Amino acid sequence: MQVFFKLLMILMILSLSFSSILLAEQPQEEILKEMMIKKSDVFFSILNNKELDDKTRRTQVLDEVGPLFDFKLMSRLALNKKIWKSLSKEERHEFSQVFISRIQKSYLSKLDIFADVEIQISDSVRVKKKRIEITALIKTKADVKRLVYKFYLKKNGEWLIYDISVVGVSFLQSYRAQYSAYLKEHSFTELLEKLKNSDIAEDDDKVKV
């Protein structure tokens, strides 16, 4: 009997060790893909919960999806390097706050369009050592659009989204081109005021994401 229990313990230890090896060897791109699939499921469960009012639904969606993004890096990349370096610490902080607020509001204002949409997380590819791109197919009754989430590896080991492209058009490159063009004829202060006071729909007309 003692021999039986010893063999059983050995088998359990080997089984646990084998599972740990499999987990350790699982490619990071596959781990991120599985995470995005789960996030997509949670997103639609929130979206389709008829017991939630609009405000609660938007809050829950942002709480669930928001941590996937590095909004501070996105705000920096929305301006070209020369402009960003010319700004003071206070100006960078203010721009980041305004930019983050606008893109979050823009995203939340579009939640209704996902009601008749199916999202399929298809490919996950490591394009560089510290870059992974995950493709999602956005299926509507009319067509299918290819959306790519671009992840980067932070120094703390966390993978976060820094950009999104839809049918090959980069979210950040579109904003960067828009802001650069505006700053050729206006000051940075005027840009800030425009972002604070203009309708979010104005961005949506120029940035088709």
C-alpha positions as CSV (number, residue, x, y, z in Angstrom):
1,M,0.0,0.0,0.0
2,Q,2.8,2.4,0.9
3,V,4.4,1.7,-2.5
4,F,1.1,2.5,-4.2
5,F,0.9,5.9,-2.5
6,K,4.5,6.7,-3.3
7,L,3.9,6.0,-7.0
8,L,0.7,8.1,-6.9
9,M,2.6,11.0,-5.3
10,I,5.4,10.7,-8.0
11,L,2.8,10.7,-10.8
12,M,1.1,13.8,-9.3
13,I,4.4,15.7,-9.1
14,L,5.4,14.7,-12.6
15,S,1.9,15.8,-13.8
16,L,2.2,19.2,-12.1
17,S,5.8,19.6,-13.4
18,F,4.7,18.8,-17.0
19,S,1.9,21.3,-16.8
20,S,4.3,24.0,-15.6
21,I,6.6,23.2,-18.5
22,L,3.8,23.5,-21.0
23,L,2.7,26.8,-19.5
24,A,6.2,28.2,-19.5
25,E,6.7,27.1,-23.2
26,Q,3.4,28.7,-24.4
27,P,4.4,31.5,-26.7
28,Q,3.5,35.0,-25.4
29,E,1.6,35.7,-28.6
30,E,-0.8,32.8,-27.8
31,I,-1.2,34.0,-24.3
32,L,-2.2,37.4,-25.5
33,K,-4.5,36.0,-28.1
34,E,-6.3,33.9,-25.4
35,M,-6.6,37.0,-23.2
36,M,-8.1,39.1,-26.0
37,I,-10.7,36.4,-26.8
38,K,-11.7,36.4,-23.1
39,K,-11.8,40.2,-23.1
40,S,-14.0,40.1,-26.2
41,D,-16.4,37.7,-24.5
42,V,-16.6,39.9,-21.4
43,F,-17.1,43.0,-23.6
44,F,-20.1,41.6,-25.4
45,S,-21.6,40.3,-22.1
46,I,-21.5,43.8,-20.7
47,L,-22.8,45.3,-24.0
48,N,-25.7,42.9,-24.2
49,N,-26.7,43.1,-20.5
50,K,-30.2,44.7,-20.7
51,E,-30.2,45.4,-17.0
52,L,-27.5,48.0,-17.3
53,D,-28.1,51.7,-18.1
54,D,-25.9,53.5,-20.6
55,K,-23.7,55.1,-18.0
56,T,-23.0,51.9,-16.1
57,R,-22.4,50.0,-19.3
58,R,-19.8,52.5,-20.4
59,T,-18.1,52.5,-17.1
60,Q,-17.9,48.7,-17.0
61,V,-16.6,48.6,-20.6
62,L,-13.9,51.2,-19.8
63,D,-12.9,49.4,-16.6
64,E,-12.5,46.1,-18.5
65,V,-10.9,47.4,-21.7
66,G,-9.0,50.5,-20.5
67,P,-6.1,48.6,-18.7
68,L,-5.2,47.0,-22.0
69,F,-4.0,50.3,-23.4
70,D,-1.0,52.5,-22.6
71,F,-2.9,55.7,-23.0
72,K,0.1,57.9,-21.9
73,L,2.3,56.5,-24.6
74,M,-0.4,56.8,-27.2
75,S,-0.8,60.5,-26.3
76,R,3.0,61.0,-26.8
77,L,3.0,59.2,-30.1
78,A,0.0,61.3,-31.4
79,L,2.5,64.2,-31.7
80,N,5.6,64.0,-33.8
81,K,8.9,63.8,-31.8
82,K,10.0,67.4,-32.6
83,I,6.8,68.9,-31.3
84,W,6.7,66.6,-28.2
85,K,10.3,67.5,-27.2
86,S,9.5,71.2,-27.6
87,L,6.7,71.1,-24.9
88,S,7.2,71.7,-21.3
89,K,6.4,69.1,-18.7
90,E,3.1,70.9,-17.9
91,E,2.1,71.1,-21.6
92,R,2.8,67.4,-22.1
93,H,0.7,66.5,-19.1
94,E,-2.2,68.7,-20.2
95,F,-2.1,67.4,-23.7
96,S,-2.0,63.8,-22.5
97,Q,-5.1,64.3,-20.2
98,V,-7.1,66.0,-23.0
99,F,-6.1,63.4,-25.6
100,I,-6.9,60.4,-23.4
101,S,-10.2,61.9,-22.5
102,R,-11.2,62.4,-26.1
103,I,-10.2,59.0,-27.4
104,Q,-12.0,57.3,-24.5
105,K,-15.2,59.3,-25.1
106,S,-14.9,58.7,-28.8
107,Y,-14.7,54.9,-28.2
108,L,-17.5,54.8,-25.7
109,S,-19.8,56.9,-28.0
110,K,-19.5,54.1,-30.6
111,L,-20.6,51.2,-28.4
112,D,-24.0,51.0,-30.1
113,I,-22.5,50.1,-33.4
114,F,-21.2,46.8,-31.9
115,A,-24.7,45.6,-31.3
116,D,-24.9,43.9,-34.7
117,V,-21.2,43.1,-35.0
118,E,-19.3,39.8,-34.6
119,I,-15.6,40.0,-33.5
120,Q,-13.3,37.1,-34.3
121,I,-9.8,37.2,-32.9
122,S,-7.9,35.4,-35.6
123,D,-4.1,35.8,-35.7
124,S,-1.4,36.7,-33.2
125,V,2.1,37.3,-34.5
126,R,5.3,38.5,-32.9
127,V,6.6,41.0,-35.4
128,K,9.6,42.0,-33.3
129,K,11.1,40.8,-30.0
130,K,9.0,43.3,-28.0
131,R,6.1,43.7,-30.5
132,I,3.1,41.5,-31.0
133,E,0.2,42.2,-33.4
134,I,-3.2,40.6,-32.8
135,T,-5.7,40.7,-35.7
136,A,-9.5,40.8,-35.1
137,L,-12.0,40.4,-37.9
138,I,-15.0,42.8,-37.4
139,K,-17.9,41.2,-39.2
140,T,-21.1,43.1,-40.0
141,K,-23.9,42.2,-42.4
142,A,-22.3,44.4,-45.0
143,D,-18.6,43.5,-44.9
144,V,-15.6,42.3,-42.9
145,K,-12.9,44.7,-41.6
146,R,-9.5,43.8,-40.4
147,L,-8.4,45.4,-37.2
148,V,-5.0,45.0,-35.7
149,Y,-4.1,45.6,-32.0
150,K,-0.4,46.5,-31.7
151,F,1.2,45.5,-28.4
152,Y,4.6,46.3,-27.0
153,L,6.5,44.9,-24.0
154,K,7.0,47.4,-21.1
155,K,10.1,47.2,-19.0
156,N,8.0,45.7,-16.1
157,G,7.1,42.8,-18.3
158,E,3.6,43.9,-19.1
159,W,2.2,43.8,-22.6
160,L,0.0,46.8,-23.6
161,I,-1.6,48.2,-26.7
162,Y,0.0,51.3,-28.1
163,D,-1.7,51.6,-31.5
164,I,-4.6,50.1,-33.5
165,S,-5.0,50.0,-37.3
166,V,-8.1,49.4,-39.3
167,V,-7.9,48.2,-42.9
168,G,-4.2,49.2,-42.8
169,V,-4.8,52.8,-41.4
170,S,-3.0,53.5,-38.1
171,F,-5.0,55.2,-35.4
172,L,-2.0,57.2,-34.2
173,Q,-0.5,58.1,-37.5
174,S,-3.9,59.5,-38.5
175,Y,-4.0,61.7,-35.4
176,R,-0.3,62.7,-35.8
177,A,-0.9,63.8,-39.4
178,Q,-4.0,65.7,-38.4
179,Y,-2.3,67.5,-35.5
180,S,0.9,68.3,-37.4
181,A,-1.1,69.9,-40.2
182,Y,-3.0,72.0,-37.7
183,L,0.2,73.1,-35.9
184,K,1.7,74.4,-39.1
185,E,-0.7,77.3,-38.9
186,H,-1.7,77.4,-35.2
187,S,0.0,77.4,-31.8
188,F,0.1,74.5,-29.4
189,T,-2.2,76.4,-27.1
190,E,-4.7,76.8,-29.9
191,L,-4.6,73.1,-30.5
192,L,-5.3,72.4,-26.8
193,E,-8.2,74.7,-26.8
194,K,-9.6,73.2,-29.9
195,L,-9.4,69.7,-28.4
196,K,-11.0,70.8,-25.2
197,N,-13.9,72.6,-26.9
198,S,-14.6,70.9,-30.2
199,D,-17.0,68.1,-30.9
200,I,-15.5,64.6,-30.8
201,A,-17.3,63.9,-34.1
202,E,-14.8,66.3,-35.8
203,D,-12.0,63.8,-35.0
204,D,-14.1,60.9,-36.2
205,D,-14.6,62.6,-39.6
206,K,-10.8,62.9,-40.1
207,V,-9.7,59.7,-38.3
208,K,-11.6,56.8,-39.7
209,V,-10.8,54.3,-37.0
